[in-house]
Amino acid sequence: MMSTFEFGLDTFLPVTVDRSGHPINGDQAIRNTVEEAVLAEGVGIDSFNIGEHYRTEFMDSAGHVVLAAIASRTEQIRLGTAVTVLSTQDPVRLYSNFATLDAVSNGRAQLIVGRGSLTDSFPLFGFDLADYEDLFEEKLDLLVRLLREQPVTWSGNFRSPLTEQFVSPPIPEGHIPTWVGVGGSPQSVVRAARFALPLMLAIIAGRPERFAPYVELYKRALEQHGQPQLPVGLHTLGFVAESDREAIEIQWPYYKEQFERAALERGWRPPTYEQFLAEVDHGSMYVGSPETVANRIATVVRTLNLSRFDLHYAIGRVPHDQRMAMIELYGREVIPRIRELLDATSEAHDTLAAGVRN
């Protein structure tokens, strides 16, 4: 299992602050992110993935351009999204952008597509929220066809039809692996199975084991649709420092700021320090020393039988140098330790199974 397991980093390109607490410029935030991705490859992280938002605090509205810049300075790290809001994208343009990225990166492009938890892109691009579900269903259908079976003949309700259409550039078979991001909707889990696409669970709060029924639902839906078993991944939040205390002290004020803003917008209760510590202890915040974080990640990988783990690192306006230090620890210490823990578990299971057979 561990030979094919993917450890990724996810980011929304936040406009961070410097050590004096002053916000940096958005263009500098983009350049800093490129440096963070280059470091991620250098310390052995498997993928680097960029979200999609249209807000003043995030600079990820053209993630494919940033990923192309990263591709020019790296050789192995996979480059993808976390997530692409497919409902308000044109699948033809999305295909062209990522097929081009796949070419310039020598086959390293990948996608996670979803409906998006924020709706800023709907009025920006002239879409009606009343069509939220239908938009995603239709556009996913077209994107999958473009990826799998060109030329494409297709028609729908939200864009012009295609007749025997080739879209350039072509991609080799199996390139641009595409996952469906799911935040908690059983219908979305079943949809991923119906389209025979890997499932990416997005968990930002609460105990991750509560999503085990979604994994089982996905497996059953794949069987019912005559599809082979496919990978399941997890996108979640975290921060690594030399000690548990240091990690909490760095991450908490930026987490608090970020989620207080979200609480105002969505009508949530503002976060408390006690709730944050509960998430760190047994919820969906992987914050602590390398050993602490590695043990927690290994546990959730076993619990949900994952094939991919994407860490949305350094939530909020954490300064660039602290983000870089986190990436260094995650790649050099956390990931190797997780592999050790999971390999040990696998060996123990094999020994037990051999004993039972004998």
N, C-alpha and C positions, 0 to 999 in steps of 0.2 A: 504493500500500500504506500509506504513512505517514498518509494522511488518516483511515484507520479503525483504525490501530494503537492498542492500549490499554496505557498504562503505569500499573500499579497499585502500591499499597503494601499489605502484609499485616502483621497483628499478632495476637499471642495475648494482648494486654493484660497484659504481665508486671508483677508487683509490683516496681517499680524501686527504686533507692536514691537518696538525695540526694547532694550533693557530698561530704558527710562519711562516706558509706558506710552510712548508716542506712536501713533499709527504710521506704518510705512506707506509708500505709494502703491497703488494697485499694480503698476508695471513692475515694480521691484518684487512684489509678492509672486508674480508669475516667474520672474527670473530665479527667485529663491526656490520655487517649486522644482524647476528644472535641475538645480543643484541637488535638491533632496532626492530626486529620482536617480541621478547619476550615482550618488552615494549608495542608494538602495541596491543598485546592481553591484557595486563594489563590495558590499558586505553579504552578498549571496541571497538577496530577497528575490522571489520568483516573478512577481508582477507589480506594476505600479498603475493605479486606476484613478481616473478623475471623474468627479460628478458633473452635474449640469444644473446650473441655477442662473437666475437673472436678477441678482440682488447686489446692493452696494457692498455687502460684506464678503462676497465670494467672487473670485475672478475666474470661474470655470465655465463661462458661457460658450467658449470655443475650445473645448478640451482636445479635439483632434489636432488643432494647431500646436498646442503645447506638447502633446504626445509626439508629434512629428519632430519638434525641436529636441525632445528627449531621445528619440530614435537616432538622431544624427550624432549623439554623443555616447551611445551605448551599443552593445552588441548582442546581448542575450536576454535581458529582462523583458517579459511580456508587457504589452502596453494596452490598457483598456479603459473602460468607463465604469462609473459607480454612482448612479446609473445614468443611462441615456433615457430622457423622458420621451419615449417613442410616440406617445399620443399626440404630441405637437411637433414632431419631426416629419419630414418627407422621407419615406423609406428609400426612395431612389437616391436622394442626395446623401443620406446617411450611408448607404451602400458605397457610393462613389468615394466619399471621404475616407471610409475605413478600408476599402479595397486599395486606395492609394497609400494610406498609412501602412497597410500590410506589405505593399511592394517596397516602400522606402525603408522599412524596418526588417526586411527579409523574413517575412512570415510571422511577425510577433504581435499582430493586432488581435484584440478580442473585445467583446461587448457584454455588458449586462444591460438589458432593456427592462423598463418598468413604466408604470403609470405616473410615478412621482408622488411624493407625499406633500409637496408644495405645488400650488396651482398658478404661480406667477406667469408661466409660459403660455397659459391659455388665452388671456386677454392680449398679451403681447403679440401673439401670432394669429389672433383672430379666430380662436376656437371656442366653442360653447361648452361649458362645464356639464351641461345636460347630456352631452355626447361622450362623457368621460370613459365609460365602459366600451361603447361601440368603436370609438376611435382607436383604442389600443388593440382590440381584437382584429379590426380590419388591417391596421398598419403592421401588426405582427405577421399576419398572413402574407402580406406582400413582401416584407423583408425576408421571411424564411424562403419564399419562392426565389427571390433574387439571389440568395446565398446558395441555393441548392439546385436550381433547375432552369438556368437560362438556355434559350430565350424564354421570356415570360409573356404569357397572355393572361390578362387579369382585369377585373373591373370591380369597383366598389362605390361607396357613397360619398367619400370625402376627397377624392382626387380623380383626375382624368384616367381613363382606362389605358392599358398597355396591350399591344398586339404584336406578338412575335418580337418582343423588344430585347435587344442586348444592351446591357449597361456596362460601361467601362470604368476602370480596367477589370479584366477577368481575374479570378482568383483560383488557385489550385484547389482541388477537392479537399474539403475538411478544414480549410483555412477560415479565419475569423470565427473561432468558437463563440457562440452566443448563448448567454444564460438569461433566464427570466428572474428578475428580482421580485420578491414577494414579502410584504410586510405583515401579513396576518390574515389574508383572505383565502379560505378554502377554494373558492372558485379560481383564483389565480394559480393555486397549486395544481389543480386539475388541468387548467389551460396549458401550463408548462409541459405536463405529461402528454396532452393531446398533440402538441406541436413537436414532441420528442426533443425538448430542449432541457439542458441541465437547470437545476433549481438553486437559486441564491436566496437564502433567508436573510432578511434585514432585521436584526434585533438590537434595539437601542435602549431597552429598559426591561426589567423583570428577569426572572430566572429563565435561562435559555432552554432548560429541559422541558419547559411547557410547550416547546415547538416540536417535541418528538412525535406527537400525533400527525403533524403536517408531513413529516418525513415518511411516516407509514402510509398516509393518504397518497402521497406522491408515488410511492412504490406500487401500491395497489392500482392506481390510475394508469401507470405505465403498463402493467400487466393487462389491464382491461382493454387498453388501446393497442395491444399487441406490440409494444415497444420494449426494447432491451432496458435493463436497469442503467440509469444514468447518474452522474455525480450530483452530490448535494454540497453546497458551500454555505458559509456563514459570513455576513458582513456585520461587524460590531465595533465597539469603541474601546480605545485604550491609550495608555501612556506608560512608558518604561523609563525608570531612572535607576541610579545605583542602589537605592534602598526604597522600601515601601513608603517610609515617611517622606522622603524627598519627592517621589512620584506624586503622592497625594497633595503635597504642598504646592507643587508646580501646577498640577492640572486643575485642582478644585476652583480657584478664582475664575479661570477662563471658562470652565464648564458652567459655573454658576451664571456668568455673564451671558453665555450663549443660550442657555435654557431659560433664563428669565426673559429674554427677548422672545423666544418661541412661546413661552407661557402667555405673554401678553397678546400675541397674535392668534393663538389657538384656544385661549380660554382654559389653559391648564393651570394647576397650582404651581407657584414658583418652587424651584428645587430647594431643599434644605440640605445642610451638611450631613445630617443623619441619614437622609435618603441616599445621598451620594456614597457614603461609606457602606451602606447596605448593598448598593449596586457593585461596589468594589469587592465586597466580601463574597457575595453569592449571586449577583445579578449580571448585567451586561456591560459592565465597565471593567476592562482588564488592565488595572492600574497597579503598579508595584515594581518590585525588584525583578531582575530577569528570572530568578528561580520561582518567585510567586506567580508571575504572569505565565511562565512556561507550564507550571503545574495546572493552573486554571484552564489554559487553552487545551492542554492534553486531555483534561477531563471532559470538556465539551465536545472535543473531536470524537472521543469514545462514545459519549452519550448519544450524539446525533449521527454517528457513523459518517462523518464528513470526509470529503475529498479535497476541500479547499477552505482556507481560512483567510479572510481579508480584514485587516485591522485598520479602521478609520482612526488614524493616529493624531494625537495632540489636538484635541477638540478646542475650537475657539482660537483666540489670538495669541497662542503660545509663541514666543519669539523664535526666530529662525535658528539661532544657535542651539537652543534647547530641543528643537525639532530634529536637528541634525544629530545631536547626542542620542536622542531616543532611537533614531533609525540605526545608528551604529550598534547600540545595545541589542535591539531587536534582531538584527541580522547576524551579529557575531556570537551572541550568547543565548537569546531566547529560542530562536528556531533550532539550532543544534540540540539544545536541551529537550525541546518538544520531541524531536525525532528520537532521541535516546529513550525518553519515557514511553513513547508509542511502540518502539521496537521491543523494549523490555516486556510490555504487555503482550505483544504478538508472540514473543518467544514463550512466555508463560502459558498462553493459550495452546500453543502447539505442543508443549510438554504435557499439559493436562490431557489434550486430545489423544496423544500417543499412549498415555497411561491407560485411558479408557479403552482404547482399541486392544491393548495387550491384556 
